[in-house]
Amino acid sequence: MELKNVLNNVKAQPQYKVGRQLNDLTRQNYRYKNLNSQNRGLIKDLIGKHTDNIRKGRGISSDTIRRESYKLYQNREKLGLTPNDLKDVKEILNTFKK
């Protein structure tokens, strides 16, 4: 499963299925194998906050991605995020950018 497939299905599927697809993607795709279950939940929550904008075709703004990335960077030790994890989360968020 690829990230673009999840992006295409966001508009047509309910929230729980989108979350399941994101979880499957981060668990099965070799690029995101370094993310643990806590990090996968974090990604699911971040995308979940902005699902309405994605469904309406607006996507996630660059400013929002920057703010979310900054919050994650500030709390990286508390959340247990490595530099690679931060890079992967930002890459996933950038996929949903409009």
N, C-alpha and C positions, 0 to 999 in steps of 0.2 A: 504494500500500500504506500502511496506517495502522498505528500502534503498537498499537492494540487488536487488530488481526488477528494480529499477532505474538504478543501475550499469549495469545490464545485457542488458538494452535497450539503453544505451548510444551509442553503436557501430552502431546500426541499425536505429537510429532515428535522424532527423535533430535537430539543436540547439534549435529552439523554442519549440519543443516538450519535449526535455530534461528539459528545464527551466520550462515548465508547470508541468512536473511530479515532479520536485524538489519542486515547489511551493505547489502542492497538497499534497506531502508528509509532508512538514513542517506544513501545515495547518491542516491536518487530523490526523496525527499520534499522539497519546497521549504523546509520549516522547518529541515531539517538539512543543507542544501547547504554551509554554512560549515565543516562538519567535514571534516578531511582524512583520508587513509587511516590515519594513525597514531592519530588520535582515534577513528575507527571501530573499530579493533582494540582500543583501550582499553575502549570500551563493550562490545564482544563479550566481552572477558576478564572484565569486572566482572559481566555477566549470567551468564557461564559459571560463575563461582564459586558462584552462588546458584541455578542451574537446578534442582537437586534440591529445594530448598525451594519453588520456584515450582511444580514438578510435583506436589508433595504438597499443594498448596493453601495453604501457609503464606505464600508470598510473601517479600518482603524487609522486614525490620522497619525502623521509623523510625530506631532507634538505629544499625543497620547502614548505612543510607543516610547518616546524619549522619557516621559515622566514615569511610566511603568518600569522601564529599564533602570532608571535612577533609583527608584524605590527598592528594586531587587538588589542593586549594587550596594546600597546602604545597609541592607539587611542580609547580605550574603553570608556572613558568619552565623547569624542566628538561624538562617534557613538551611545552612549547610551546602551552599552553592559554590562550586569550583568555577574557575574562569571558563572552562569548556562548557559547563552547564549554562552559565550566563550567555555565552555566545550562541548556544543552541536555542535558548528561550527567545533571544532577540531575533534569531533567524526565523523561528516559527511565527513570531509576531509580525515580522516584516512581510511574510507571505500574505497576511491578511490586510496589508496596507493598501489604501486606495489612492 
